[in-house]
Amino acid sequence: MYAIVEIAGQQFKVAKDQKVFVNRLAVEEGKKVAFDNVLLIGDGDKVTVGAPAIDGAQVGAKVVKHLKGDKVIVFKKKRRKGYRVKNGHRQSLSEIIIENIVASGAKKAAPAKKAAPAKKEAAPKAEAKKETKAAPKAAAPKAAPAKKAAPKKAGKDDLKKIEGIGPKIAETLTAAGIATFADLAKAKPADIAEIIAGVRGNHVPDTWPQQAQMAADGKWDELKEWQDKLDGGKA
């Protein structure tokens, strides 16, 4: 006899005395646990399919131990942005052994009933109307004088749209007063190289002013075609 049962959000095909590794269960080691969401039971040529679960069916198991799975490396990279992140993950698992499969007759635990919300007492409408009529009319407050709008601060451009500029370089240039495409277009490559000298990596800003000028002029299609031919800002 075998069964397909849902355990901790996953479906497993199990049989008696089979060891299964599932997502961590909130059950102590050595304790027994039962799973009621049985989707299918096969016994020889007889197959019973639930809709979606089989009423009265149950799979009993025992928690052998809790452990962690193999390490999985998660590596993320964004091309031409200088972005690289490496993380490791080990999934928390529980090892269980299937002790029995019950096709029918198992009793499911009744779900706890939710407490009915308390009814709010209706306030007497008649008294509220009387109080409203008796209350004297308050003088309408004078409108406060309109405040003068604060002068808008100069905006910043996304310098990372320039081929060869990543988040760290964009932050360094902004701190040095080069915050827009127009500012970058006016700068000389030699001056830019001095500003970003402390940023790790091999950066060549020879084409950055020309790229920034095209971006400032709104020539995005031409800029994209040129950037496809560049390698990290190098012609």
N, C-alpha and C positions, 0 to 999 in steps of 0.2 A: 504494500500500500504506500502511496505517496500523496503529497498534497502541495498545492501552491498557496502560500500564505504571505500576507503583508506583515513585515516586521520593521518597525522604526522607519517607515516611509519607503521601504524597498520590498520587492517581491522575490521570494525564494521558492525553489522546488526542493522539498525536504522529504526525508524518509526516517523511519525509526532508527535510533542509535547513530544518526549522522551529525557530524560537527559542522557548525556554521558560524562564520564571522559576520557580525552585523554591526550597525552603528551603535555607539555606546548606549546601554540601557541603564535606567535609573534604578537598578536592582543590585543588591549586595551579592558578592561571590558566594556560591553554594546555595543560593535561594532558587526556588522554582518559580516559573512564570508561564502564563497561558496566553495564547494569541487567538482571538475570536474572528479576525477578518480573514477567513479561509475562502479563497476564490474558486478552488477546484480540488476534487479528491478523485484519485484513480485507484481502483482495486481490481487488478486483473483486466478483464475486458469491460468492466463497468466503470464509467466515468460520470461523475456528478459535477455539474457546473453551476455556480451561484449566479445570482442576479442582483447586485454584483457579488454578494457573499452568500455562503451556504448557511441557512438558519440552523442553529444548534451544533454546528461543527466547531472543533477546537483543536489546536495543536499545543501540547504541553512540552515544556523544555526546562532545562536547568542551566543556570549561569555558571560556567566553569571558571572563567577569569576575565579580567579587564586588561586590555593592552593597547598599544599604539601600532599602527600600520607602518609600512615602509615610507621613507622620506620621499617626497615629491618636490622637485625643484620648479619654481615658477619664475621665469625670466621675462621681463618686459623691456622693449626697446623702441624708441621713436627715431626714425631715420632723419639725419641732418639736424637734430634738435639737442644732441648731447644728453639724452635721457636714457638711463639704464637703471633698472631695479631688479634685484635678485632676492627672492624669498624662498624659504623652505617650509614644508607643511607635513605633519604626520597626523593622520586621521585617528581619532579615538574610537576603538572598537571593543566589542564584547564577544567572547567565544562562548557559544551555547551548544548543548547537545540535546537533540530531539529525543524525548522519552516516550511520547505516545501521540497518536492521531485519532481523534474521536470524530466519527462521521455525523453523528446526531445525538441529541439528548443533553448536550452541555448547556448549562445556564449562563447567560451573560449577565454581568453586573448591571443593575439598573442605573441609568445616568441620574445624577443629582438634579433635583428640581430647583429652578431659579426662584428666588423669593420675589413675590409680586411687588411692584413699586407702590409705595405709600401714596394714597390719594391726597392731593392738596385741598385744603378747605377753601371754599369759594368765599371771597370777601363780600360783605353785604354791599350791593350796588346802591341801594337807596341812601345809606349814610354817606357814601362817597360823593354822590351828586349834591347833597345838601351842603357838605363842606366846601365843594367847589363853588357853589353859588354864593355862599356867605363870605368867602375869602375876597378881600379887596384887590382890585386890579393893581398890579405892580407896574411902576413906570418902566417903559422899555429902555434897556441900557443903550447908551450911545455907542455908535460904531467906533471902534478903535481906529486911529489913523493908519493908513496902509504903510507898511514898512518898505523902505527902499530895497530893491533887489540887490543882493551882494554881487559884486563883479565876478564874472565867471573866470575860473582859473584856466590857464592854458592846458589844453588836452595833451595826451600822450598817444603815440602811435605804437603799434605792435612791431617792434624792431625784429622779432623772431621770424618775420616773413622774409627777411633778407637771408639769402643763402649763405650759410656759414656762421650765423648768429644763433646761439642757444640761449636758454634762460639766464645762465650766469653772466654771459657777456652782455645781454640786454640790460640786466640789473646794474652792471658796472658802468655801462655807457650812460644810463639814466642818472646815476649818481654823479657822473662827471658833467651833467648838463646837456647831454645829447639824448633828448627824449622823443624827438619827432623825426620823420623821414627828411624834412627840410634841414634839420640840424645836422643829420648824418651826411646829407649831400654836400654841405658846405665844408665838412671836416676833411682834412688831408689824411691819406692812408698812414703816413709816418706818425702823425699825432694820435690816430686811433690805436696804432700798434703800441705806443707808450702807455695809453690809458689801460689797455687790456693785458699789459705785460704780466700782471700777477695772476691772470686766469690760466689754469692748467690746460695744456694742449698746444698743438701747433696750428695757429690761426693766421691766415693771410687776408688782410682787409683791403687788398688792392682794388677789388671790384665793388666794395660796399657803397662808396659814394655814388657810383653810377646806378647801382640797383636802387638806392634810396631816392635818387632823382626821378627814376621811372615810376617808383611807387608814389612819390609826392605828386606827380603829374597824372596819376590814375591810369597809367599804361600797364595794366595788370597782365593782359594777354601777352604782350611783348616780353614783359619781365618773366613770365612763366616759361616761355620758350627759351629764353636765355639761361634761366636757372637749371633747366633740364640738361644743359650742356656743361654746367659747372660741377665741380667736385669740392664741396666744403668751402665755396667762395673762391676757388682757384679757377682761373680761365683755362 
